[in-house]
Amino acid sequence: MMPIPADCRQILLCLAPAWDAPDGHLQCFRRLPGGAWEPEGEALPVTLGRNGLAWGRGRHPAMSGLVKQEGDGRAPAGVFSISAIFGYAPAACVNGLPYLSAHPRLRCVDDPASAHYNCLVDQASCTVDWTSSEAMLRTDARYELGAVVAHNADAPKAGCGSCIFLHVWEAPGVPTAGCTAMALADMRRIVAWLDGAAAPVLVQLPSQVYASLRADWALPLWGGAALGDLQP
């Protein structure tokens, strides 16, 4: 099965210069009626996990190599659906994707022993069986606006990584614990562009792996910063 679904018309292509790189660039692509991919806008800088990338659980087949684990400080590599938008605003127009308004009870559970592992839940309406979770309403701007990356989402496997988002970075160049982060203005641009009817996906890979898989996975031709600039 091809990792890019037939009904997908939007790809966020994020490339890093190497597996251990804590940063990269992200380019938006839309599928034209004939099937070709066209870049939209400029490639934008992003930060990744502090230890780089590792293969995640998503739409792609199982791959050999380093596999993402809970707490490894790596962002997931592979192909992942974008399943929801979240933010501090009480409501937002998000073009057909579900919107989750952050409030003090909204948590993302990162305890592998919990039945709610890797789920966004209202802790007032479920049994709290976890010892660790992410508060979605923070005192900083990092979750002011973001998107849920469907990593390890289909029957979540304990310990394989949780709470993976696109979100606002702490500061330019500051890596994350495993998410993909960017400037607030860029996050706003991405959210305004995403369309739930277009079945958007995030494709996140080291540049050399992308070059080797592009034809087999029918991925867009990189249209942002020169691919050579993303080599280690």
Phi, psi and omega per residue, in radians:
M1 nan 2.335 3.126
M2 -1.214 2.400 -3.114
P3 -1.229 -0.414 3.081
I4 -1.597 1.989 -3.091
P5 -1.109 2.670 -3.090
A6 -1.080 -0.515 -3.101
D7 -1.590 0.069 3.129
C8 -1.297 2.207 3.103
R9 -2.151 0.111 3.078
Q10 -2.435 2.258 3.058
I11 -2.204 2.301 2.900
L12 -1.713 1.904 -3.092
L13 -1.760 1.995 -3.116
C14 -2.000 2.104 -3.131
L15 -2.065 2.411 3.065
A16 -1.982 2.658 -3.118
P17 -1.215 -0.364 -3.118
A18 -2.859 2.914 3.137
W19 -1.018 -0.652 -3.057
D20 -1.632 0.109 -3.108
A21 -1.305 2.355 3.136
P22 -1.592 0.203 3.138
D23 -2.649 2.984 -3.131
G24 -3.010 -2.773 3.095
H25 -2.336 2.611 -3.122
L26 -2.179 2.323 -3.136
Q27 -2.212 2.345 3.059
C28 -1.477 2.460 3.054
F29 -2.336 2.509 2.999
R30 -2.135 2.562 -3.130
R31 -1.520 2.221 3.119
L32 -1.380 2.835 -3.121
P33 -0.930 -0.557 3.135
G34 -1.415 -0.112 3.096
G35 1.872 -0.234 3.139
A36 -1.286 2.704 3.110
W37 -1.757 2.342 -3.124
E38 -2.108 2.256 3.094
P39 -1.226 2.571 3.086
E40 -2.202 2.157 -3.129
G41 1.301 -3.066 -3.134
E42 -1.572 2.696 2.998
A43 -1.159 2.466 -3.086
L44 -2.105 2.577 -3.123
P45 -1.292 2.506 3.090
V46 -2.393 2.765 2.954
T47 -1.910 2.632 -3.081
L48 -2.103 -2.901 3.098
G49 -1.039 2.618 -3.082
R50 -1.075 -0.396 3.108
N51 -1.868 0.161 3.076
G52 1.708 -2.317 -3.032
L53 -2.166 2.750 2.956
A54 -2.656 2.660 -3.096
W55 -1.046 2.244 3.104
G56 -1.782 -3.053 3.094
R57 -1.846 1.980 -3.088
G58 -2.650 -2.418 -3.097
R59 -1.492 -0.245 -3.090
H60 -1.451 2.791 3.085
P61 -1.221 2.866 3.062
A62 -1.065 2.355 -3.076
M63 -2.102 2.621 3.086
S64 -1.416 2.552 3.135
G65 2.222 -2.887 -3.108
L66 -1.135 2.274 -3.091
V67 -1.957 2.374 -3.108
K68 -1.116 2.445 3.081
Q69 -2.315 2.733 3.100
E70 -1.020 2.261 3.060
G71 1.377 0.194 -3.095
D72 -1.456 -0.086 3.133
G73 1.229 0.393 3.130
R74 -2.073 2.473 3.018
A75 -1.433 2.612 -3.103
P76 -1.313 2.374 3.018
A77 -1.691 2.545 3.111
G78 2.358 -2.671 -3.109
V79 -2.142 2.207 -3.026
F80 -2.418 2.379 3.036
S81 -1.193 2.649 2.961
I82 -1.700 2.009 -2.931
S83 -1.805 -0.336 -3.101
A84 -2.892 2.871 3.016
I85 -2.010 2.582 3.073
F86 -2.421 2.837 3.108
G87 3.118 3.106 -3.107
Y88 -1.430 -0.350 3.129
A89 -1.149 2.535 3.141
P90 -1.150 -0.461 3.101
A91 -2.719 2.720 -3.134
A92 -2.716 2.658 3.043
C93 -1.552 2.017 -3.026
V94 -2.244 0.494 2.958
N95 0.922 0.921 2.973
G96 1.542 -0.042 3.053
L97 -1.676 2.564 3.067
P98 -1.050 2.518 3.092
Y99 -2.057 2.256 3.124
L100 -1.920 2.005 3.113
S101 -1.474 2.138 -3.109
A102 -1.196 2.424 3.056
H103 -2.562 2.942 -3.014
P104 -1.022 -0.385 -3.102
R105 -1.651 -0.159 -3.097
L106 -1.369 2.099 -3.081
R107 -2.253 2.658 2.925
C108 -1.955 2.113 -2.983
V109 -1.494 2.137 3.132
D110 -2.014 0.277 3.078
D111 -1.541 1.944 -3.098
P112 -1.048 -0.347 -3.122
A113 -1.447 -0.152 -3.081
S114 -1.454 2.570 3.018
A115 -1.200 -0.269 -3.140
H116 -1.793 0.296 -3.104
Y117 -0.919 2.299 3.123
N118 1.119 0.503 3.090
C119 -2.085 2.567 2.984
L120 -1.588 2.107 -3.031
V121 -2.377 2.697 2.949
D122 -1.577 1.936 -3.025
Q123 -1.170 -0.209 3.089
A124 -1.419 -0.246 -3.070
S125 -2.058 0.296 3.086
C126 -2.539 2.923 3.101
T127 -1.362 2.119 -3.140
V128 -1.368 1.828 -3.126
D129 -2.071 0.362 -3.094
W130 -2.041 2.745 3.058
T131 -1.908 -0.078 -3.126
S132 -2.573 2.394 3.097
S133 -2.796 2.824 3.106
E134 -1.675 2.211 2.998
A135 -1.344 2.179 -3.102
M136 -1.469 -0.295 3.012
L137 -1.828 1.788 -3.040
R138 -1.748 3.002 3.068
T139 -1.590 -0.041 3.061
D140 -2.030 -3.006 -3.033
A141 -1.658 0.079 -2.982
R142 -1.111 -0.521 3.089
Y143 -1.913 0.355 3.110
E144 -0.992 -0.603 3.062
L145 -2.699 2.392 -3.132
G146 -2.894 3.115 3.130
A147 -2.323 2.512 3.127
V148 -1.489 2.168 3.069
V149 -1.639 2.135 -3.055
A150 -1.391 1.148 3.031
H151 -1.638 2.330 3.138
N152 0.938 0.634 -3.012
A153 -1.672 -0.520 -3.115
D154 -1.500 1.802 -3.020
A155 0.944 1.244 -3.066
P156 -0.860 2.317 3.129
K157 -1.684 2.143 -3.064
A158 -0.980 2.287 3.061
G159 1.506 -0.013 -3.087
C160 -1.636 0.141 3.070
G161 1.926 2.494 -3.047
S162 -2.573 2.892 3.004
C163 0.958 0.961 3.138
I164 -1.721 2.152 -3.053
F165 -2.350 2.820 2.706
L166 -1.615 2.256 -3.119
H167 -2.685 -3.118 -3.100
V168 -1.389 2.366 -3.129
W169 -1.332 2.758 3.072
E170 -1.128 -0.761 3.089
A171 -2.914 2.762 3.111
P172 -0.946 2.276 3.104
G173 1.493 -0.124 3.141
V174 -1.532 2.056 -3.105
P175 -1.271 3.080 -3.072
T176 -2.004 -3.118 3.050
A177 -1.457 -0.159 -3.135
G178 2.794 -0.011 3.128
C179 -1.644 -3.137 3.057
T180 -2.002 2.093 -2.984
A181 -2.149 2.729 -3.064
M182 -2.719 3.073 3.079
A183 -1.122 2.638 -3.132
L184 -1.023 -0.734 3.140
A185 -1.062 -0.669 3.113
D186 -1.244 -0.648 3.093
M187 -1.111 -0.692 3.082
R188 -1.095 -0.726 3.119
R189 -1.089 -0.761 -3.134
I190 -1.106 -0.814 -3.117
V191 -1.099 -0.705 3.114
A192 -1.139 -0.531 -3.103
W193 -1.410 -0.623 -3.071
L194 -1.074 2.487 -3.126
D195 -2.366 2.047 -3.125
G196 -1.002 -0.587 3.140
A197 -1.192 -0.285 -3.127
A198 -1.626 0.118 3.102
A199 0.816 1.034 -3.029
P200 -1.190 2.566 3.086
V201 -2.313 2.675 2.959
L202 -1.755 2.193 2.996
V203 -1.927 2.056 -3.022
Q204 -2.268 2.050 -3.006
L205 -2.640 2.704 2.861
P206 -1.137 2.591 -3.016
S207 -1.059 -0.662 -3.127
Q208 -1.200 -0.619 3.089
V209 -1.194 -0.745 3.061
Y210 -0.971 -0.791 -3.116
A211 -1.078 -0.620 -3.105
S212 -1.378 -0.428 -3.073
L213 -1.802 -0.188 -2.958
R214 -0.968 -0.829 -3.098
A215 -1.196 -0.806 -3.106
D216 -1.111 -0.620 -3.105
W217 -1.662 0.051 3.138
A218 0.943 0.831 -3.128
L219 -1.514 2.754 3.084
P220 -1.111 2.704 2.992
L221 -1.375 2.202 -3.075
W222 -0.927 2.181 -3.063
G223 -2.086 0.178 -3.136
G224 -1.735 -2.258 3.082
A225 -0.981 2.593 -3.126
A226 -0.938 2.376 -3.105
L227 -0.991 -0.590 3.109
G228 -1.057 -0.507 3.120
D229 -1.218 -0.286 -3.112
L230 -1.771 0.119 3.099
Q231 -1.424 2.620 3.127
P232 -1.160 nan nan
